[in-house]
Amino acid sequence: MAKIYYDSDISLEPLLNKKVAVIGYGSQGRAQALNMRDSGIDVVVGVREGGKSWKMVKEDGLEPLSIEEAAKEGNVIHMLIPDVVQPEVYKKFIEPNMKPGKVLGFSHGYNIHFRQIVPPSYVDVILVAPKAPGPRMRELYLEGKGVPALFAVGQDYSGNARAIALAMAKALGCARAGVLETTFKEETETDLLGEQAVLVGGVMELIKKGYEVLVEAGYQPELAYFEACNELKLIVDLIYRGGLVGMLNAVSDTAKFGGLVVGPQIVDEHVKENMREALKRIQDGSFARLWSEDPRSRLILEKKMEEIRNHPIEKVGEVIRKLAQI
């Protein structure tokens, strides 16, 4: 079992004499910058000059700088812009400012693990990955609580990288809930498989297939939407609060029996084998080469997005969400 670190196990001291440059001010960037600032850490934010985020940073009481200036000033440069743009931004603005002893931080290991970014040998490379969307992390921090996080060390030039990563997790409020140690490889590969096979790809395809089967059998699309999609939130919330058994204890015996008997016939060993194949493509770098290096990847993504936008479930969903005032 993984060791879990809490506030009482961690000192903020390794960060107190450093300036943290948060690069990007989206969902994670804003939450992480504000939480660290409120924990007493010296924080600046690197964003595009004059843009919408620049104004937001100032309104939040933080110091906005150009990405290049933030990289110059920061002892810790924490990359919180989207994965796909990180390599270009790193090469242009960050790499020239990676002086000996600096720290390069991430909240997702993708670009380090798949070598889209290759830092110099004379810097620390760390990962601190909160396991919640930024707004939720900020909300819980303000309530005196926190969300769990993972941390990892990819490169330990200073001999202090692990302590710095843990200090950052504490400054984010994550050690209030618990922080688990991992590696860049483990975090990246498990995250991608989770997204592809379960949380995004798997759930979406399951919803679509359930909806399609009901509609093709002659049932009203609105009822099909309720049963295959709308009620999913109820089930996920129950699982989130009480695990699989907690969810089962909260539904009817009919739902229990049908779910436990028929569910494994639908999501069977063949599906598990498909997941193994997806994991192999993640592990051997095939997925990363397609997404990060193949010029067709953006066209593939847009085509797939257009297919989802045009799926009948989206048209019906618009109506149901209005009824439900969602």
C-alpha positions as CSV (number, residue, x, y, z in Angstrom):
1,M,0.0,0.0,0.0
2,A,1.2,3.5,-0.7
3,K,2.4,5.7,2.1
4,I,0.2,8.7,2.7
5,Y,1.7,12.0,3.8
6,Y,-0.3,14.6,5.8
7,D,0.2,18.2,6.9
8,S,2.0,17.1,10.1
9,D,4.5,15.1,8.1
10,I,5.6,18.0,5.8
11,S,7.4,21.3,6.3
12,L,6.8,24.4,4.1
13,E,10.4,25.5,4.7
14,P,11.8,24.3,1.4
15,L,9.5,26.7,-0.4
16,L,9.6,29.7,1.9
17,N,12.9,31.1,0.4
18,K,11.8,30.5,-3.2
19,K,9.7,32.4,-5.7
20,V,7.2,30.1,-7.5
21,A,6.4,31.1,-11.1
22,V,3.1,29.6,-12.1
23,I,2.9,29.4,-15.9
24,G,-0.7,29.7,-17.0
25,Y,-3.9,30.9,-15.2
26,G,-6.6,28.4,-16.2
27,S,-8.5,26.2,-13.9
28,Q,-5.5,24.6,-12.2
29,G,-3.2,27.7,-12.6
30,R,-5.5,30.0,-10.8
31,A,-6.4,27.6,-8.0
32,Q,-2.8,26.5,-7.4
33,A,-1.4,30.1,-7.5
34,L,-4.0,31.4,-5.0
35,N,-3.6,28.5,-2.6
36,M,0.1,28.8,-2.5
37,R,-0.1,32.6,-2.1
38,D,-2.5,32.1,0.8
39,S,-0.1,29.6,2.4
40,G,2.6,32.2,2.5
41,I,4.5,31.3,-0.6
42,D,5.9,34.1,-2.9
43,V,4.0,33.6,-6.2
44,V,4.1,35.3,-9.6
45,V,2.1,34.2,-12.6
46,G,3.4,33.9,-16.2
47,V,0.7,34.7,-18.8
48,R,0.3,36.3,-22.2
49,E,0.7,40.1,-21.8
50,G,-2.5,42.1,-22.1
51,G,-4.8,39.0,-22.3
52,K,-7.8,38.1,-20.3
53,S,-5.8,36.1,-17.8
54,W,-3.4,39.1,-17.2
55,K,-6.3,41.1,-16.0
56,M,-7.7,38.3,-13.8
57,V,-4.3,37.8,-12.2
58,K,-4.1,41.4,-11.2
59,E,-7.7,41.4,-9.9
60,D,-6.8,38.4,-7.7
61,G,-4.0,40.3,-6.1
62,L,-1.1,38.4,-7.8
63,E,1.7,39.7,-9.9
64,P,1.3,39.0,-13.7
65,L,4.5,38.8,-15.8
66,S,5.2,37.6,-19.3
67,I,6.1,33.9,-19.4
68,E,9.7,34.8,-20.1
69,E,9.9,37.2,-17.2
70,A,8.2,34.8,-14.9
71,A,10.7,32.1,-15.9
72,K,13.6,34.4,-15.2
73,E,12.3,35.4,-11.7
74,G,11.0,32.1,-10.5
75,N,13.2,29.6,-8.6
76,V,10.4,27.1,-9.1
77,I,8.8,27.2,-12.6
78,H,5.5,25.3,-12.4
79,M,4.0,24.5,-15.8
80,L,0.2,24.6,-15.8
81,I,-0.7,25.4,-19.4
82,P,-2.2,22.6,-21.6
83,D,0.0,19.6,-22.4
84,V,-0.1,20.2,-26.1
85,V,1.4,23.7,-26.0
86,Q,3.9,23.1,-23.2
87,P,6.8,21.9,-25.4
88,E,6.7,25.0,-27.6
89,V,6.4,27.4,-24.7
90,Y,9.1,25.6,-22.8
91,K,11.5,25.7,-25.7
92,K,10.9,29.4,-26.4
93,F,10.6,30.9,-23.0
94,I,11.5,28.5,-20.2
95,E,14.5,26.6,-21.4
96,P,16.7,29.7,-21.8
97,N,16.0,30.6,-18.2
98,M,16.7,27.2,-16.6
99,K,19.7,28.1,-14.5
100,P,21.4,25.6,-12.2
101,G,19.5,24.8,-9.1
102,K,16.1,25.9,-10.4
103,V,13.0,23.6,-10.1
104,L,10.7,22.6,-13.0
105,G,7.3,21.6,-11.8
106,F,4.3,19.9,-13.5
107,S,0.8,18.7,-12.5
108,H,0.8,16.0,-15.2
109,G,3.8,13.9,-16.2
110,Y,3.0,13.6,-19.9
111,N,5.6,15.8,-21.5
112,I,8.4,14.6,-19.2
113,H,7.6,11.0,-19.4
114,F,7.3,11.0,-23.2
115,R,10.3,13.3,-23.6
116,Q,8.4,16.1,-25.3
117,I,10.3,18.3,-22.8
118,V,13.9,17.3,-21.8
119,P,15.1,19.5,-19.0
120,P,18.9,20.1,-18.4
121,S,20.6,17.9,-15.9
122,Y,21.3,20.7,-13.5
123,V,17.6,21.4,-12.4
124,D,15.2,19.5,-10.2
125,V,12.1,18.1,-11.9
126,I,9.0,17.5,-9.8
127,L,5.3,16.5,-10.1
128,V,2.5,17.7,-7.9
129,A,-0.9,16.5,-9.2
130,P,-4.0,17.5,-7.3
131,K,-6.8,15.0,-8.0
132,A,-9.6,17.4,-8.5
133,P,-10.6,20.3,-10.8
134,G,-9.0,23.6,-9.8
135,P,-12.2,25.4,-8.7
136,R,-13.0,22.5,-6.3
137,M,-9.5,22.5,-4.9
138,R,-9.8,26.2,-4.3
139,E,-13.2,25.9,-2.7
140,L,-12.1,23.2,-0.3
141,Y,-8.9,25.1,0.6
142,L,-11.0,28.1,1.6
143,E,-13.1,25.8,3.8
144,G,-9.9,24.6,5.6
145,K,-10.0,21.3,3.8
146,G,-8.1,19.9,0.8
147,V,-8.1,17.4,-2.1
148,P,-5.7,14.5,-2.4
149,A,-2.7,14.8,-4.6
150,L,0.1,12.7,-6.1
151,F,3.8,13.8,-6.0
152,A,6.9,12.5,-7.8
153,V,10.5,13.4,-8.4
154,G,11.7,13.1,-12.0
155,Q,15.2,14.6,-11.4
156,D,16.9,15.4,-8.1
157,Y,19.8,17.8,-8.8
158,S,19.7,19.6,-5.5
159,G,19.1,16.6,-3.3
160,N,16.0,18.5,-2.0
161,A,13.5,17.9,-4.8
162,R,11.3,15.5,-2.8
163,A,11.0,18.0,0.1
164,I,10.2,20.8,-2.3
165,A,7.4,18.7,-4.0
166,L,5.9,17.8,-0.6
167,A,6.1,21.4,0.5
168,M,4.2,22.5,-2.7
169,A,1.6,19.8,-2.0
170,K,1.2,21.2,1.5
171,A,1.0,24.8,0.2
172,L,-1.8,23.7,-2.1
173,G,-3.8,22.3,0.8
174,C,-3.5,18.8,-0.5
175,A,-1.7,17.4,2.5
176,R,-4.9,18.2,4.6
177,A,-6.5,15.3,2.7
178,G,-3.4,13.2,1.9
179,V,-0.5,13.0,-0.6
180,L,0.7,9.8,-2.2
181,E,4.1,9.3,-3.8
182,T,4.3,8.0,-7.4
183,T,6.6,8.3,-10.5
184,F,6.2,10.4,-13.6
185,K,5.7,7.1,-15.5
186,E,3.0,5.7,-13.2
187,E,1.1,9.0,-13.0
188,T,1.1,9.5,-16.7
189,E,0.2,6.0,-17.8
190,T,-2.6,5.5,-15.2
191,D,-4.0,8.9,-16.0
192,L,-4.2,8.3,-19.7
193,L,-5.7,4.8,-19.4
194,G,-8.3,6.2,-17.0
195,E,-9.2,8.9,-19.4
196,Q,-9.3,6.7,-22.4
197,A,-10.9,3.5,-21.1
198,V,-13.1,4.7,-18.3
199,L,-13.6,8.4,-17.3
200,V,-14.0,10.0,-20.8
201,G,-13.9,7.5,-23.6
202,G,-15.4,4.5,-21.8
203,V,-18.2,6.3,-20.1
204,M,-19.1,8.3,-23.2
205,E,-19.3,5.2,-25.4
206,L,-21.3,3.3,-22.8
207,I,-23.8,6.2,-22.6
208,K,-24.1,6.4,-26.4
209,K,-24.5,2.7,-26.9
210,G,-27.2,2.5,-24.2
211,Y,-29.1,5.4,-25.7
212,E,-28.8,4.0,-29.3
213,V,-30.0,0.5,-28.2
214,L,-33.1,2.0,-26.6
215,V,-34.0,4.4,-29.4
216,E,-33.4,1.7,-32.1
217,A,-35.8,-0.5,-30.2
218,G,-38.5,2.1,-30.5
219,Y,-38.4,3.8,-27.1
220,Q,-38.8,7.6,-26.9
221,P,-35.4,9.4,-27.2
222,E,-36.2,11.5,-24.1
223,L,-36.7,8.4,-21.9
224,A,-33.6,6.9,-23.4
225,Y,-31.6,10.0,-22.4
226,F,-32.9,9.9,-18.8
227,E,-32.0,6.2,-18.4
228,A,-28.7,6.1,-20.2
229,C,-27.3,9.5,-19.4
230,N,-29.1,11.8,-17.0
231,E,-29.2,9.4,-14.0
232,L,-25.5,8.6,-14.3
233,K,-24.7,11.6,-12.0
234,L,-26.7,10.0,-9.2
235,I,-24.8,6.8,-9.5
236,V,-21.4,8.4,-9.7
237,D,-22.1,10.6,-6.7
238,L,-23.1,7.5,-4.7
239,I,-19.9,5.8,-5.8
240,Y,-17.8,8.9,-4.9
241,R,-19.3,9.0,-1.4
242,G,-19.4,5.3,-0.6
243,G,-17.6,3.2,-3.2
244,L,-19.2,0.5,-5.2
245,V,-20.7,-1.2,-2.2
246,G,-22.1,2.1,-0.9
247,M,-23.7,2.7,-4.3
248,L,-25.2,-0.8,-4.4
249,N,-26.6,-0.4,-0.9
250,A,-28.4,2.8,-2.0
251,V,-30.2,1.4,-5.1
252,S,-33.1,-1.0,-5.3
253,D,-32.6,-4.8,-5.1
254,T,-33.8,-5.0,-8.7
255,A,-31.1,-2.6,-9.8
256,K,-28.5,-4.5,-7.7
257,F,-29.5,-7.9,-9.2
258,G,-29.6,-6.6,-12.8
259,G,-26.4,-4.7,-12.4
260,L,-24.4,-7.5,-10.8
261,V,-25.7,-10.2,-13.2
262,V,-26.0,-8.4,-16.5
263,G,-23.2,-5.8,-16.1
264,P,-20.3,-8.3,-16.5
265,Q,-22.0,-9.7,-19.6
266,I,-21.8,-6.2,-21.2
267,V,-18.5,-5.0,-20.0
268,D,-16.8,-8.4,-20.2
269,E,-13.3,-9.9,-20.6
270,H,-13.2,-8.7,-24.2
271,V,-13.6,-5.1,-23.0
272,K,-10.8,-5.8,-20.5
273,E,-8.6,-7.1,-23.3
274,N,-9.3,-3.9,-25.3
275,M,-8.2,-1.9,-22.2
276,R,-5.0,-3.9,-22.0
277,E,-4.3,-3.1,-25.7
278,A,-5.0,0.6,-25.0
279,L,-2.5,0.5,-22.1
280,K,0.1,-1.1,-24.3
281,R,-0.2,1.8,-26.8
282,I,0.2,4.2,-23.9
283,Q,3.2,2.3,-22.5
284,D,5.1,1.9,-25.8
285,G,4.6,5.6,-26.7
286,S,2.3,5.0,-29.7
287,F,-0.5,7.2,-28.3
288,A,1.9,10.0,-27.5
289,R,3.5,9.8,-31.0
290,L,0.0,10.1,-32.5
291,W,-1.2,12.9,-30.3
292,S,2.0,15.0,-30.0
293,E,4.0,14.3,-33.1
294,D,1.5,13.3,-35.9
295,P,0.3,16.5,-37.7
296,R,-3.0,14.8,-38.4
297,S,-3.9,14.6,-34.7
298,R,-5.7,18.0,-34.5
299,L,-7.8,17.1,-37.6
300,I,-8.7,13.7,-36.0
301,L,-9.7,15.5,-32.8
302,E,-11.9,18.0,-34.6
303,K,-13.6,15.3,-36.7
304,K,-14.3,13.3,-33.5
305,M,-15.7,16.4,-31.8
306,E,-17.9,17.2,-34.7
307,E,-19.3,13.6,-34.6
308,I,-20.2,14.0,-31.0
309,R,-21.7,17.4,-31.5
310,N,-24.0,15.9,-34.2
311,H,-25.0,12.8,-32.3
312,P,-28.7,12.6,-31.6
313,I,-28.1,12.3,-27.9
314,E,-26.8,15.8,-27.8
315,K,-29.9,17.2,-29.4
316,V,-32.2,15.4,-27.0
317,G,-29.8,16.3,-24.1
318,E,-30.3,20.0,-24.8
319,V,-34.0,19.6,-24.2
320,I,-33.7,17.5,-21.1
321,R,-31.1,19.8,-19.5
322,K,-33.4,22.7,-20.0
323,L,-36.3,20.8,-18.3
324,A,-33.9,19.9,-15.4
325,Q,-32.6,23.5,-15.3
326,I,-29.0,22.2,-15.6
